[in-house]
Structure formats: structure tokens, C-alpha cells
Amino acid sequence: MGLPPTFVIKAGQTLWNSLWQTMMGSLAPSDAQGGYQRPASGFRYGVGADSNSGLSAESGRYRLIVGRSCPWAHRTLVVRALKGLEGAISVTWAIADPSVGGWRLSQAFEGCETLPDLYKRVSPNYNGRATVPVFWDDERRTIVNNESADIIQILNGQFNSFATHSSLDLYPVEQRELCDRWNKLIYETVNNGVYRCGFAQSQSAYEKACDDLFKTLDLIEATLNNSPYLCGNQLTLADVRLFPTLIRFDLVYFHLFKCSRKRIYDYPNLWNYLRDFYSQPGIPETCDLPGIKQDYYQSLFPLNPGGIVPLGPDLDHMLSQIS
Ligand SMILES: N[C@@H](CCC(=O)N[C@@H](CS)C(=O)NCC(=O)O)C(=O)O
């Protein structure tokens, strides 16, 4: 004789809810209202003339440690590609490994198999998250910086002597104020906004995040009526910061993070803007579309316990369509 279905359902719900709360608590720390709180980055040294770290910009000395699915790491790869720094800054890949509950290094590095081990090697008392991207100094064998917002500034401004496209300035003096304003809004409501939707632990926190997100997307759509990029006629770091979230949006965030009011495909200007950015030289090589989907759907266990990766959408095909 089987158990009554109502009992099974109730027991399952209670068990799953408490497991979900526990897992979400460690995956995504939240405030009292159930809103996602992103932890601060721990390593914030600069490089070059105007930093106080004493670290000089040199070719072949630094590397980026990145993962293919991480949007924060992606922005550093984008600046490396746009500036033509492939010859000066190397890349070490970290692999999302659900069994490690974080990043495994693609091959042992500094005697470490995983990124948490590498962080501990550098700083034994470090108790923050072992996140990518990491800007690593091969000479002193330590982490210089693990905050993508800093790393893209460093790559844009400090390595021009080794950059193939050294005249490209993604943070021009005359656009800085506008760029900073976009950066703040885009960080809070779009880059981190999609995570605030996906990692929300209450209905109200989710709805607030979702409203904020689509309000900003609507504003960007209107802005792109009058200018090709966020700050006018030239690409800036504000566009660089927006792109990794846009390219993941229809692929992952729409479904997995419940950012489902509209797709980027449904915004004519944003969709053209995304296609334009994607067609810049070197950019498609920074986008592993199937890999992004696989990592998100298989690694964020509490959001997708079955680990099933959806087949659609065929973003690569959609991006290459002639409009
Ligand atoms: N503030 C960091 C955030 C980076 C971040 O959250 N990276 C995620 C991947 S998308 C990560 O490595 N998470 C691993 C973990 O939390 O254990 C930055 O922008 O550089």
C-alpha cells in the first residue's frame, strides 16, 4: 500500500524548501527581505603608473584566470580582445565543476587543482568566495585583483605599449561622467540585476529586481534610438559591461533566472546593438554559447535540480541572420 499522495507532496515540499533555503543561503547570501547581496571583492591592487602598488605593466607577466560562463570574467576577455592584448596577457581557464561546488583549474596551477585552493595558497585566511576573473601576477605569483570593474580599467589604460589597438580608449575623459552613470545603473539593475532576479528568495525581492531590470532595458532601448552606443558614437566600458549580460539573456537568464517579461530579441534596438557588438573583431571568440548554457543549467543546482539543459534558443543562428 503506497503513502497517501498528499503526505508525499507535503513531505517533499517541506524537505525541498529547507534544502533549497540552505543551498541558496550559501550560493547567494540575501538581506532580510530575501534580496540577493553580492559579496565584495577582496583583492583590489592596481597596475602601472597611477597605481600605488608598485606593479609595472609588462608584457607576458600577467594572466587572466577566467571561466567561459561567467559574465564578469567575460568583460575582461572582451577588453583584452578589443585592445588586442592577446599577445601580452595570457589566459588560464577555470572549469565550472558542480562536484567542487565552484571552479576547478583546467590544469594544476601553482600546485592547486581548484580556484578555492589557489585563493587559500595566496591568502590562507581568505574566507570570501573564490571568484573569476582573477588578474594574476606570474612574477610575484599572487593575485593582483579579482574585481572585474578594476581589471577592465587596468587593461584599457595601462597596457597600451603592448596593445595592437592602443589608440582605442574605452574610457575617454570626455565621456567618463556619462559612462560612470551608465555603469552604476547597469551594474545594479542589469549585470547584478539578473542575479537579483534569479537568486531572489522572496516573491517581493524577485518582483522588485525584475521591475528594475526591465525599466533599465526600456531606457537603453530608447537611448539607442538616438545613438549607436550608450555614450554616443564610440564604444566605451559601459557597452563592454552591458554586452556579457545581453548575450546570456535569451540563452539563460530569460528562463533560468525568470527574467521573462521580454527577450532581448523583442527589443529592436537592443537586438541590433547586440548583433553589432557580437560582430566586432575578436568578440565571437570570447563567446562560447553552448558552454555558457551548459554551465549555468548544470552548475546552479538549486535553480535547476534536474540539470537538464534546454535545446533552444539557437542564438548563434539568430545573431547571424541578415536583418
Ligand atoms: N565582483 C566580482 C564578481 C565575480 C563573480 O561573482 N564571479 C562568479 C562567477 S559568475 C564566481 O566566480 N563565483 C564563484 C563563487 O561564488 O564561488 C567581479 O565582478 O569580478
The ligand as an SDF file (V2000), in Angstrom:
LIG
                    3D

 20 19  0  0  0  0  0  0  0  0999 V2000
   32.8630   41.1610   -8.1670 N   0  0  0  0  0  0  0  0  0  0  0  0
   33.2960   40.1140   -8.9510 C   0  0  0  0  0  0  0  0  0  0  0  0
   32.2120   39.0510   -9.0940 C   0  0  0  0  0  0  0  0  0  0  0  0
   32.6850   37.8600   -9.8710 C   0  0  0  0  0  0  0  0  0  0  0  0
   31.7750   36.6530   -9.6650 C   0  0  0  0  0  0  0  0  0  0  0  0
   30.7680   36.7010   -8.9370 O   0  0  0  0  0  0  0  0  0  0  0  0
   32.1410   35.5280  -10.3180 N   0  0  0  0  0  0  0  0  0  0  0  0
   31.3750   34.3030  -10.1500 C   0  0  0  0  0  0  0  0  0  0  0  0
   31.1370   33.6090  -11.4800 C   0  0  0  0  0  0  0  0  0  0  0  0
   29.9950   34.4340  -12.4870 S   0  0  0  0  0  0  0  0  0  0  0  0
   32.1910   33.2930   -9.3600 C   0  0  0  0  0  0  0  0  0  0  0  0
   33.3500   33.0810   -9.6680 O   0  0  0  0  0  0  0  0  0  0  0  0
   31.5730   32.6590   -8.3760 N   0  0  0  0  0  0  0  0  0  0  0  0
   32.1950   31.5750   -7.6540 C   0  0  0  0  0  0  0  0  0  0  0  0
   31.6850   31.5050   -6.2450 C   0  0  0  0  0  0  0  0  0  0  0  0
   30.9500   32.4040   -5.8140 O   0  0  0  0  0  0  0  0  0  0  0  0
   32.0600   30.5410   -5.5600 O   0  0  0  0  0  0  0  0  0  0  0  0
   33.7280   40.6990  -10.2840 C   0  0  0  0  0  0  0  0  0  0  0  0
   32.9590   41.4370  -10.8980 O   0  0  0  0  0  0  0  0  0  0  0  0
   34.8620   40.4370  -10.6820 O   0  0  0  0  0  0  0  0  0  0  0  0
  1  2  1  0
  2  3  1  0
  2 18  1  0
  3  4  1  0
  4  5  1  0
  5  6  2  0
  5  7  1  0
  7  8  1  0
  8  9  1  0
  8 11  1  0
  9 10  1  0
 11 12  2  0
 11 13  1  0
 13 14  1  0
 14 15  1  0
 15 16  2  0
 15 17  1  0
 18 19  2  0
 18 20  1  0
M  END
$$$$
